[in-house]
Amino acid sequence: MKKRLIPMYSILAIAIVLLAAFVPSCGGTTTGTIDVKATLCGAPWQGAVSYTLTPTGGSATNGTAVPTTHSSMLPGTWACAYVSGGPAGAFLNSIKPSASQSLVAGGTITFTLDFELDQDAAIQWLTWTVNGIPLQRHPSEIEAVPCQIIDAHFKQWVNGCEGYNVTMNEASWLMITANPANPAPAMIVVVDDWCALNKTPSPREKVSQTVSVDNVTRLKGYNTTILPGGPPVMLDVHTQWKLVKAVNYTKAINWFGISAHEYEPELHPCVLFELILPVPGLYQFLLQASADVALVGATDVDPLNNMDSSAPILLVVNVAP
């Protein structure tokens, strides 16, 4: 009986098939993964939010919630765009680390939708002070003497993500009108001390300060006259600040020091103006303070609370001979 021999080429063919079954392909992974996440005030957030992922020269992939992982995404440059939704009472601040990223085969990129709470800047009138002391006897009248400083206080804040920085433009005004019975015209001199306007607690930074008289910016040493019974004079100061959200600040404005007879430079430290009363007698002025705040480069959801004013108040100063 003859043995049947298997041809050598058949054995080689079987070996090749077996090797192909057990050796991995040399081609490797041809797609990647895209993760889309979200944060609110820096903390992870999950929920419904609509977005699109668009490759260069390709069709968009839509998403409806975060966090979501998109697998089998083709390599290339992908752009993430926010459409709608997200946390209630919040806005999209940015997409981190970038709204456009490159995906490589076998790799993963992550788009993070960074949300912040809606921002609301507000200011509220508090009180007048004399030399830093709130009025005690007559809340509708200020009794003062030469050498004292007249100051106005406001409360202000910015609602939003606690601890986040915010830049604010602020304007403050003082309208002053002289009583017709005043013994002589008074004089206002621009002092513009940097320390005349401050906040408690201490802000991140005070960026700038300029003062104006009747809506015209004036430098130190400029003076103007307040005539008895004449038109009011409008004093103002414009400042920019870097503040912290969710902090209640007290804004203090040393509007003017009072000098008798003649102006003495640097008599009152930390004032914006000096009020000069040139002759002896009883002087009366009607004062009204107001202030306005405005976010820089951001949307304020309630601009109606951005300004407040004091009630008019009578300032009475008796200058002795």
Kinemage of the C-alpha trace (Angstrom):
@kinemage 1
@onewidth
@group {chain A} dominant
@subgroup {mainchain}
@vectorlist {calphas} color= white
{ca met a 1} P 0.000 0.000 0.000
{ca lys a 2} L 1.455 3.361 -1.045
{ca lys a 3} L 1.563 6.339 1.360
{ca arg a 4} L -0.003 9.537 0.132
{ca leu a 5} L 2.413 12.445 0.370
{ca ile a 6} L 1.168 16.024 0.908
{ca pro a 7} L 2.897 18.378 -1.493
{ca met a 8} L 5.295 20.852 0.094
{ca tyr a 9} L 3.522 23.863 -1.408
{ca ser a 10} L 0.281 22.854 0.359
{ca ile a 11} L 2.027 22.808 3.737
{ca leu a 12} L 3.442 26.293 3.126
{ca ala a 13} L 0.007 27.653 2.192
{ca ile a 14} L -1.549 26.305 5.404
{ca ala a 15} L 1.247 27.868 7.512
{ca ile a 16} L 0.732 31.269 5.930
{ca val a 17} L -3.008 31.173 6.641
{ca leu a 18} L -2.390 30.254 10.301
{ca leu a 19} L 0.154 33.044 10.750
{ca ala a 20} L -2.223 35.566 9.245
{ca ala a 21} L -4.856 34.550 11.771
{ca phe a 22} L -2.646 35.148 14.811
{ca val a 23} L -0.351 38.072 13.850
{ca pro a 24} L -1.854 41.610 14.319
{ca ser a 25} L -2.335 43.816 11.298
{ca cys a 26} L 0.488 46.264 10.599
{ca gly a 27} L -1.993 49.022 9.735
{ca gly a 28} L -2.885 49.970 13.406
{ca thr a 29} L -5.750 52.258 14.545
{ca thr a 30} L -7.003 54.678 11.925
{ca thr a 31} L -9.401 56.828 14.033
{ca gly a 32} L -9.342 58.812 17.291
{ca thr a 33} L -11.582 59.947 20.126
{ca ile a 34} L -13.086 63.349 20.987
{ca asp a 35} L -14.335 64.063 24.520
{ca val a 36} L -16.642 67.019 25.156
{ca lys a 37} L -17.002 68.209 28.755
{ca ala a 38} L -18.223 71.327 30.596
{ca thr a 39} L -17.430 73.339 33.701
{ca leu a 40} L -19.443 75.909 35.664
{ca cys a 41} L -17.363 78.358 37.700
{ca gly a 42} L -14.430 75.993 37.208
{ca ala a 43} L -16.204 72.882 38.588
{ca pro a 44} L -17.319 69.923 36.403
{ca trp a 45} L -20.898 70.243 35.123
{ca gln a 46} L -23.084 67.730 33.317
{ca gly a 47} L -26.374 68.185 31.511
{ca ala a 48} L -28.069 69.143 28.269
{ca val a 49} L -26.118 71.384 25.920
{ca ser a 50} L -26.056 71.494 22.110
{ca tyr a 51} L -22.771 71.731 20.226
{ca thr a 52} L -21.203 70.716 16.929
{ca leu a 53} L -17.886 69.088 16.079
{ca thr a 54} L -16.754 69.916 12.551
{ca pro a 55} L -13.684 68.524 10.761
{ca thr a 56} L -11.879 70.557 8.145
{ca gly a 57} L -13.608 69.824 4.858
{ca gly a 58} L -16.038 67.325 6.405
{ca ser a 59} L -19.537 67.048 7.857
{ca ala a 60} L -20.393 68.133 11.388
{ca thr a 61} L -21.183 65.809 14.274
{ca asn a 62} L -23.856 67.100 16.655
{ca gly a 63} L -23.871 66.656 20.422
{ca thr a 64} L -26.718 67.213 22.878
{ca ala a 65} L -25.210 66.580 26.320
{ca val a 66} L -21.968 66.645 28.311
{ca pro a 67} L -19.862 64.795 29.152
{ca thr a 68} L -19.893 62.807 25.916
{ca thr a 69} L -17.220 60.685 24.209
{ca his a 70} L -17.227 60.552 20.405
{ca ser a 71} L -15.265 57.529 19.133
{ca ser a 72} L -14.130 56.525 15.624
{ca met a 73} L -13.473 60.135 14.628
{ca leu a 74} L -11.241 60.691 11.596
{ca pro a 75} L -7.831 62.305 12.165
{ca gly a 76} L -7.500 65.962 11.250
{ca thr a 77} L -8.379 69.388 12.582
{ca trp a 78} L -11.680 69.559 14.467
{ca ala a 79} L -13.593 72.689 15.559
{ca cys a 80} L -16.038 72.716 18.466
{ca ala a 81} L -18.881 75.273 18.414
{ca tyr a 82} L -21.438 75.955 21.148
{ca val a 83} L -25.051 76.094 19.908
{ca ser a 84} L -27.378 76.416 22.915
{ca gly a 85} L -28.247 75.136 26.364
{ca gly a 86} L -25.988 74.635 29.327
{ca pro a 87} L -26.401 75.641 32.973
{ca ala a 88} L -29.352 77.901 33.835
{ca gly a 89} L -28.371 81.514 34.536
{ca ala a 90} L -24.962 81.113 32.912
{ca phe a 91} L -23.118 82.035 29.732
{ca leu a 92} L -20.329 80.387 27.749
{ca asn a 93} L -17.078 82.140 28.597
{ca ser a 94} L -14.763 80.085 26.363
{ca ile a 95} L -13.937 76.662 24.958
{ca lys a 96} L -10.752 75.259 26.502
{ca pro a 97} L -7.969 74.644 25.745
{ca ser a 98} L -8.949 75.803 22.261
{ca ala a 99} L -12.032 75.669 20.053
{ca ser a 100} L -9.900 74.134 17.280
{ca gln a 101} L -7.648 71.111 17.877
{ca ser a 102} L -5.832 68.432 15.863
{ca leu a 103} L -6.735 64.764 16.290
{ca val a 104} L -4.250 62.021 15.384
{ca ala a 105} L -4.991 58.345 14.776
{ca gly a 106} L -5.234 56.532 18.094
{ca gly a 107} L -5.282 59.847 20.031
{ca thr a 108} L -7.811 61.729 22.122
{ca ile a 109} L -8.622 65.448 22.270
{ca thr a 110} L -10.914 67.168 24.773
{ca phe a 111} L -13.079 70.252 24.326
{ca thr a 112} L -14.275 71.818 27.595
{ca leu a 113} L -17.194 74.266 27.468
{ca asp a 114} L -16.329 76.766 30.215
{ca phe a 115} L -19.496 78.382 31.609
{ca glu a 116} L -19.748 81.305 34.047
{ca leu a 117} L -22.746 82.535 36.004
{ca asp a 118} L -24.474 85.594 34.547
{ca gln a 119} L -22.848 88.820 35.716
{ca asp a 120} L -24.712 91.645 37.415
{ca ala a 121} L -22.908 94.785 38.567
{ca ala a 122} L -24.782 96.945 41.074
{ca ile a 123} L -24.235 99.987 43.290
{ca gln a 124} L -26.219 101.420 46.190
{ca trp a 125} L -26.034 104.694 48.115
{ca leu a 126} L -25.002 104.371 51.778
{ca thr a 127} L -24.193 107.597 53.620
{ca trp a 128} L -22.405 110.910 53.904
{ca thr a 129} L -19.533 111.224 56.343
{ca val a 130} L -17.542 114.104 57.819
{ca asn a 131} L -13.915 113.135 58.405
{ca gly a 132} L -15.024 109.536 57.902
{ca ile a 133} L -17.763 109.631 60.575
{ca pro a 134} L -21.369 109.054 59.394
{ca leu a 135} L -23.879 111.829 60.120
{ca gln a 136} L -25.394 111.577 63.588
{ca arg a 137} L -27.577 114.604 64.361
{ca his a 138} L -29.252 115.656 61.116
{ca pro a 139} L -29.437 113.055 58.329
{ca ser a 140} L -30.703 115.765 55.950
{ca glu a 141} L -28.037 118.346 56.864
{ca ile a 142} L -24.260 118.357 57.180
{ca glu a 143} L -22.766 120.719 59.747
{ca ala a 144} L -19.078 121.203 59.092
{ca val a 145} L -16.210 123.570 59.846
{ca pro a 146} L -13.063 124.484 57.942
{ca cys a 147} L -10.396 121.763 57.889
{ca gln a 148} L -12.949 118.928 57.691
{ca ile a 149} L -13.432 116.525 54.755
{ca ile a 150} L -16.790 115.700 53.157
{ca asp a 151} L -17.044 112.088 52.053
{ca ala a 152} L -19.670 109.908 50.329
{ca his a 153} L -20.028 106.131 50.711
{ca phe a 154} L -21.587 103.607 48.330
{ca lys a 155} L -22.009 99.839 48.489
{ca gln a 156} L -21.199 97.924 45.304
{ca trp a 157} L -20.811 94.342 44.092
{ca val a 158} L -20.794 92.078 41.031
{ca asn a 159} L -22.845 88.880 41.117
{ca gly a 160} L -21.305 85.914 39.306
{ca cys a 161} L -18.847 83.104 39.926
{ca glu a 162} L -17.473 83.587 43.433
{ca gly a 163} L -13.829 84.640 43.477
{ca tyr a 164} L -13.590 85.383 39.738
{ca asn a 165} L -11.937 88.625 38.652
{ca val a 166} L -13.868 91.352 36.860
{ca thr a 167} L -12.893 94.728 35.361
{ca met a 168} L -15.145 97.700 36.127
{ca asn a 169} L -15.446 101.256 34.843
{ca glu a 170} L -16.931 103.605 37.426
{ca ala a 171} L -18.078 107.229 37.388
{ca ser a 172} L -19.012 109.279 40.447
{ca trp a 173} L -20.527 112.757 40.472
{ca leu a 174} L -21.065 115.494 43.026
{ca met a 175} L -23.435 118.352 42.169
{ca ile a 176} L -22.862 121.419 44.347
{ca thr a 177} L -25.032 124.536 44.343
{ca ala a 178} L -24.350 127.684 46.399
{ca asn a 179} L -27.106 129.367 48.433
{ca pro a 180} L -27.964 132.879 47.158
{ca ala a 181} L -27.353 134.252 50.674
{ca asn a 182} L -23.727 133.100 50.831
{ca pro a 183} L -21.383 135.936 51.827
{ca ala a 184} L -19.088 135.487 48.800
{ca pro a 185} L -18.375 133.247 45.812
{ca ala a 186} L -16.607 130.016 46.792
{ca met a 187} L -13.806 128.390 44.856
{ca ile a 188} L -13.218 124.753 43.899
{ca val a 189} L -9.607 123.644 43.314
{ca val a 190} L -8.694 120.309 41.710
{ca val a 191} L -6.456 118.200 43.979
{ca asp a 192} L -6.973 114.699 42.525
{ca asp a 193} L -5.147 112.663 45.155
{ca trp a 194} L -4.957 108.988 44.150
{ca cys a 195} L -5.905 107.925 47.685
{ca ala a 196} L -9.078 110.058 47.719
{ca leu a 197} L -11.149 107.197 46.306
{ca asn a 198} L -10.782 103.720 47.759
{ca lys a 199} L -12.671 100.499 48.496
{ca thr a 200} L -13.013 98.164 51.455
{ca pro a 201} L -12.009 95.336 51.341
{ca ser a 202} L -8.981 96.098 49.213
{ca pro a 203} L -9.619 95.511 45.497
{ca arg a 204} L -7.369 93.550 43.179
{ca glu a 205} L -6.166 96.774 41.561
{ca lys a 206} L -7.050 100.383 40.973
{ca val a 207} L -6.155 100.899 37.327
{ca ser a 208} L -6.837 104.579 36.590
{ca gln a 209} L -8.370 107.806 37.915
{ca thr a 210} L -9.262 111.116 36.251
{ca val a 211} L -11.337 114.037 37.538
{ca ser a 212} L -13.562 116.479 35.687
{ca val a 213} L -15.319 119.775 36.357
{ca asp a 214} L -18.555 120.326 34.437
{ca asn a 215} L -17.745 117.321 32.230
{ca val a 216} L -14.290 118.566 31.206
{ca thr a 217} L -11.215 116.652 32.419
{ca arg a 218} L -9.048 118.869 34.611
{ca leu a 219} L -5.536 118.551 36.042
{ca lys a 220} L -4.300 119.367 39.531
{ca gly a 221} L -4.434 123.073 40.338
{ca tyr a 222} L -7.359 123.964 38.082
{ca asn a 223} L -9.959 126.114 39.848
{ca thr a 224} L -13.502 127.310 39.232
{ca thr a 225} L -15.956 129.592 41.051
{ca ile a 226} L -19.283 128.682 42.629
{ca leu a 227} L -21.447 131.796 42.534
{ca pro a 228} L -24.116 132.436 45.223
{ca gly a 229} L -27.424 131.550 43.596
{ca gly a 230} L -25.605 130.582 40.399
{ca pro a 231} L -25.828 127.368 38.388
{ca pro a 232} L -24.654 124.131 40.012
{ca val a 233} L -21.109 122.954 39.472
{ca met a 234} L -20.691 119.263 38.578
{ca leu a 235} L -17.619 117.516 39.913
{ca asp a 236} L -16.848 113.976 38.814
{ca val a 237} L -14.221 111.267 39.016
{ca his a 238} L -13.784 108.365 36.584
{ca thr a 239} L -11.941 105.237 37.681
{ca gln a 240} L -11.251 101.717 36.471
{ca trp a 241} L -10.823 98.784 38.875
{ca lys a 242} L -10.069 95.090 38.901
{ca leu a 243} L -12.466 93.588 41.451
{ca val a 244} L -13.567 90.153 42.637
{ca lys a 245} L -17.066 88.841 41.998
{ca ala a 246} L -19.443 88.076 44.886
{ca val a 247} L -17.670 90.517 47.227
{ca asn a 248} L -19.498 93.450 48.852
{ca tyr a 249} L -17.299 96.542 48.583
{ca thr a 250} L -17.720 99.878 50.347
{ca lys a 251} L -16.672 102.674 48.013
{ca ala a 252} L -15.505 105.824 49.836
{ca ile a 253} L -15.006 109.133 47.999
{ca asn a 254} L -13.322 112.021 49.802
{ca trp a 255} L -14.931 114.694 47.657
{ca phe a 256} L -13.405 117.802 49.171
{ca gly a 257} L -11.679 119.363 52.124
{ca ile a 258} L -12.899 122.731 53.416
{ca ser a 259} L -10.450 125.641 53.635
{ca ala a 260} L -11.090 129.086 55.075
{ca his a 261} L -9.900 132.338 53.468
{ca glu a 262} L -7.329 130.921 51.001
{ca tyr a 263} L -6.108 127.696 49.454
{ca glu a 264} L -3.310 125.896 51.260
{ca pro a 265} L -1.807 123.138 49.083
{ca glu a 266} L -1.713 119.694 50.716
{ca leu a 267} L -3.734 120.932 53.712
{ca his a 268} L -6.026 117.917 53.314
{ca pro a 269} L -4.428 114.641 52.234
{ca cys a 270} L -6.459 112.253 50.106
{ca val a 271} L -9.145 114.529 48.628
{ca leu a 272} L -10.336 115.079 45.058
{ca phe a 273} L -11.079 118.804 45.442
{ca glu a 274} L -10.692 121.669 47.880
{ca leu a 275} L -13.610 124.003 48.707
{ca ile a 276} L -12.288 127.505 49.487
{ca leu a 277} L -14.500 129.890 51.502
{ca pro a 278} L -12.774 133.284 51.142
{ca val a 279} L -14.440 135.517 53.762
{ca pro a 280} L -16.040 135.007 57.188
{ca gly a 281} L -19.737 134.171 57.337
{ca leu a 282} L -22.310 131.395 57.056
{ca tyr a 283} L -22.101 129.366 53.862
{ca gln a 284} L -24.720 126.925 52.628
{ca phe a 285} L -24.454 124.512 49.706
{ca leu a 286} L -26.834 121.905 48.339
{ca leu a 287} L -25.023 118.621 47.615
{ca gln a 288} L -26.122 115.523 45.724
{ca ala a 289} L -23.879 112.522 45.018
{ca ser a 290} L -24.382 109.772 42.455
{ca ala a 291} L -22.355 106.889 41.049
{ca asp a 292} L -22.452 104.515 38.102
{ca val a 293} L -20.752 101.158 37.417
{ca ala a 294} L -20.194 99.369 34.092
{ca leu a 295} L -18.615 95.992 33.319
{ca val a 296} L -15.715 96.064 30.858
{ca gly a 297} L -15.952 93.583 27.986
{ca ala a 298} L -18.851 91.671 29.539
{ca thr a 299} L -22.645 91.617 29.482
{ca asp a 300} L -24.547 92.946 32.505
{ca val a 301} L -27.846 91.074 32.880
{ca asp a 302} L -29.497 93.879 34.894
{ca pro a 303} L -28.253 97.367 33.945
{ca leu a 304} L -31.109 99.019 35.872
{ca asn a 305} L -29.172 98.710 39.167
{ca asn a 306} L -25.950 100.189 37.793
{ca met a 307} L -26.569 103.689 39.164
{ca asp a 308} L -27.723 105.223 42.444
{ca ser a 309} L -27.884 108.679 44.021
{ca ser a 310} L -28.142 110.276 47.414
{ca ala a 311} L -30.991 112.531 48.365
{ca pro a 312} L -30.021 116.232 48.176
{ca ile a 313} L -28.475 117.417 51.437
{ca leu a 314} L -27.631 120.848 52.827
{ca leu a 315} L -24.023 121.564 53.781
{ca val a 316} L -23.661 124.353 56.361
{ca val a 317} L -20.235 125.825 57.131
{ca asn a 318} L -19.606 128.723 59.531
{ca val a 319} L -16.329 130.512 58.813
{ca ala a 320} L -15.129 132.526 61.778
{ca pro a 321} L -13.442 135.903 61.283
